[in-house]
């Protein structure tokens, strides 16, 4: 799918409405809802969050993580960097719990927001994109929620970064994160 950002005109498409598993692209919606909660004053980038063990429950050993630990205190800003730069699955869950109190409520919010944005071929089953047959979207729907996320300066700053150092926390030394976006870097 190729769309002119200025006019929203579709320049090229092939199977743009075909449902696919989005994997880590899911994290764009997780970031969007977090940034919208910040915009409403419910959170702040400097709000310190304590990682709940429940946020780590579905994270497998082969999962993309930032190695967050239960009881670790970390800011929303640094969680967003873990989410969008390192593609950390547990960061998605931690942010979901910070926004909505629990993961299932946040997933409902993801689906509601997708509908509000006009997504017709999307259903989220989790916050991070771990495979689930009930977790899917389309290229066109991705465009819709990505376009919305791009309205947030913080999103653009983080996703345009090649690397970022998360300062030491109560449970970890400083972490050097590198983008998983090979268009920006070949780390």
C-alpha positions as CSV (number, residue, x, y, z in Angstrom):
1,X,0.0,0.0,0.0
2,X,1.4,3.4,-1.0
3,X,-0.5,6.5,0.0
4,X,0.3,10.2,-0.4
5,X,0.5,11.5,3.2
6,X,-0.5,15.0,2.2
7,X,-3.7,14.0,0.3
8,X,-4.5,10.5,1.6
9,X,-4.7,9.4,-2.0
10,X,-3.9,5.7,-2.6
11,X,-1.2,5.6,-5.2
12,X,-0.7,1.8,-5.3
13,X,-2.3,-1.1,-3.5
14,X,-2.3,-4.8,-3.7
15,X,-4.5,-6.8,-1.3
16,X,-4.6,-3.8,1.0
17,X,-7.8,-5.2,2.7
18,X,-6.5,-8.7,3.1
19,X,-6.2,-9.7,6.7
20,X,-2.7,-10.5,8.0
21,X,-1.1,-11.1,11.3
22,X,0.5,-7.7,12.3
23,X,3.2,-9.0,14.7
24,X,5.0,-6.0,16.3
25,X,3.2,-3.5,14.2
26,X,0.6,-3.9,16.9
27,X,2.8,-1.8,19.1
28,X,1.9,1.3,17.1
29,X,-1.7,1.0,18.5
30,X,-0.4,0.4,22.0
31,X,1.8,3.5,21.7
32,X,-1.1,5.6,20.2
33,X,-3.4,4.8,23.1
34,X,-0.6,5.6,25.6
35,X,0.1,8.9,23.9
36,X,-3.6,9.7,23.8
37,X,-3.8,9.0,27.6
38,X,-0.9,11.4,28.0
39,X,-2.8,14.0,25.9
40,X,-5.8,13.6,28.2
41,X,-3.6,14.2,31.3
42,X,-4.1,10.7,32.6
43,X,-0.3,9.9,32.3
44,X,2.8,12.0,31.8
45,X,6.0,11.0,30.1
46,X,7.8,11.3,33.4
47,X,5.2,9.2,35.3
48,X,7.1,6.4,37.0
49,X,5.5,3.0,36.6
50,X,6.3,-0.1,38.6
51,X,6.4,-3.2,36.5
52,X,3.7,-5.7,37.6
53,X,4.5,-9.4,37.4
54,X,1.3,-9.8,35.5
55,X,2.8,-7.8,32.6
56,X,5.5,-10.5,32.2
57,X,3.2,-13.5,32.4
58,X,2.8,-14.2,28.6
59,X,6.3,-13.2,27.6
60,X,8.2,-16.2,26.3
61,X,11.9,-16.8,26.4
62,X,12.3,-16.2,22.6
63,X,10.2,-13.0,22.9
64,X,11.5,-9.6,22.0
65,X,12.1,-7.8,25.3
66,X,13.9,-5.1,27.1
67,X,14.4,-7.5,30.1
68,X,12.1,-5.5,32.4
69,X,11.8,-7.1,35.8
70,X,8.8,-7.3,38.2
71,X,9.1,-4.4,40.7
72,X,11.2,-2.3,38.4
73,X,10.4,1.4,38.4
74,X,10.6,3.0,34.9
75,X,9.1,6.1,33.3
76,X,6.4,6.1,30.6
77,X,8.9,7.8,28.3
78,X,11.4,5.0,28.8
79,X,8.7,2.4,28.4
80,X,7.8,3.9,25.1
81,X,11.4,3.7,23.9
82,X,11.5,0.1,25.0
83,X,8.3,-0.5,23.1
84,X,9.0,1.3,19.9
85,X,12.8,1.0,19.6
86,X,13.5,-2.4,21.0
87,X,10.1,-3.8,20.2
88,X,9.8,-5.0,23.8
89,X,6.7,-7.1,24.3
90,X,6.6,-6.7,28.1
91,X,6.7,-2.9,27.7
92,X,3.5,-3.1,25.8
93,X,1.8,-5.0,28.6
94,X,3.2,-2.6,31.2
95,X,1.9,0.4,29.3
96,X,-1.5,-1.2,28.8
97,X,-1.8,-1.7,32.6
98,X,-0.7,1.9,33.2
99,X,-3.4,3.2,30.8
100,X,-6.3,0.8,31.6
101,X,-5.5,-1.0,34.8
102,X,-5.3,-4.4,33.1
103,X,-4.4,-5.9,29.8
104,X,-7.9,-7.2,28.7
105,X,-9.4,-3.8,29.2
106,X,-6.7,-2.2,27.2
107,X,-7.2,-4.7,24.4
108,X,-10.9,-3.8,24.3
109,X,-9.8,-0.1,24.1
110,X,-7.4,-1.0,21.2
111,X,-10.3,-2.6,19.3
112,X,-12.7,0.3,20.1
113,X,-10.1,2.9,18.9
114,X,-9.4,0.9,15.7
115,X,-13.1,1.1,14.9
116,X,-13.2,4.8,15.6
117,X,-10.3,5.3,13.2
118,X,-12.3,3.4,10.5
119,X,-10.4,0.1,10.6
120,X,-12.7,-2.5,9.3
121,X,-10.4,-5.5,9.0
122,X,-8.7,-5.4,12.4
123,X,-9.1,-7.3,15.6
124,X,-6.5,-7.1,18.4
125,X,-6.1,-10.0,20.9
126,X,-3.1,-8.6,22.8
127,X,-1.0,-5.5,23.2
128,X,2.2,-6.6,21.5
129,X,1.5,-8.7,18.5
130,X,2.4,-12.2,19.8
131,X,0.8,-14.6,17.4
132,X,-2.9,-15.3,18.0
133,X,-5.4,-16.4,15.3
134,X,-7.8,-13.7,16.6
135,X,-5.2,-11.0,16.1
136,X,-5.1,-9.5,12.6
137,X,-5.3,-6.4,10.6
138,X,-4.9,-5.1,7.0
139,X,-2.4,-2.9,5.3
140,X,-5.0,-0.2,4.9
141,X,-6.0,-0.4,8.6
142,X,-2.3,-0.2,9.6
143,X,-2.1,3.0,7.6
144,X,-5.1,4.4,9.5
145,X,-3.6,3.9,13.0
146,X,-0.1,4.7,11.9
147,X,-1.3,8.0,10.5
148,X,-2.9,8.8,13.8
149,X,0.2,7.9,15.8
150,X,2.3,10.1,13.5
151,X,0.4,13.2,14.8
152,X,2.3,12.8,18.1
153,X,5.7,14.4,18.2
154,X,6.9,11.9,20.8
155,X,6.0,9.0,18.5
156,X,7.9,10.6,15.6
157,X,11.0,11.3,17.8
158,X,11.2,7.8,19.2
159,X,10.5,6.0,15.9
160,X,13.1,8.2,14.2
161,X,15.8,7.3,16.7
162,X,18.5,4.8,16.0
163,X,19.6,4.2,19.6
164,X,18.6,5.3,23.1
165,X,20.0,4.7,26.6
166,X,17.4,3.9,29.2
167,X,19.0,5.2,32.5
168,X,19.6,2.7,35.3
169,X,16.6,1.7,37.4
170,X,16.1,0.1,40.8
171,X,16.4,-3.3,39.1
172,X,18.8,-2.8,36.1
173,X,21.9,-1.0,34.9
174,X,21.5,1.4,32.1
175,X,20.2,-0.3,28.9
176,X,21.3,0.6,25.4
177,X,18.4,0.2,23.0
178,X,18.8,0.0,19.2
179,X,16.1,0.3,16.7
180,X,14.7,-2.8,15.1
181,X,13.9,-0.8,12.0
182,X,16.4,-1.8,9.4
183,X,15.5,1.2,7.3
184,X,17.1,3.4,9.9
185,X,20.0,1.2,11.0
186,X,21.6,-2.1,10.4
187,X,22.4,-2.9,14.1
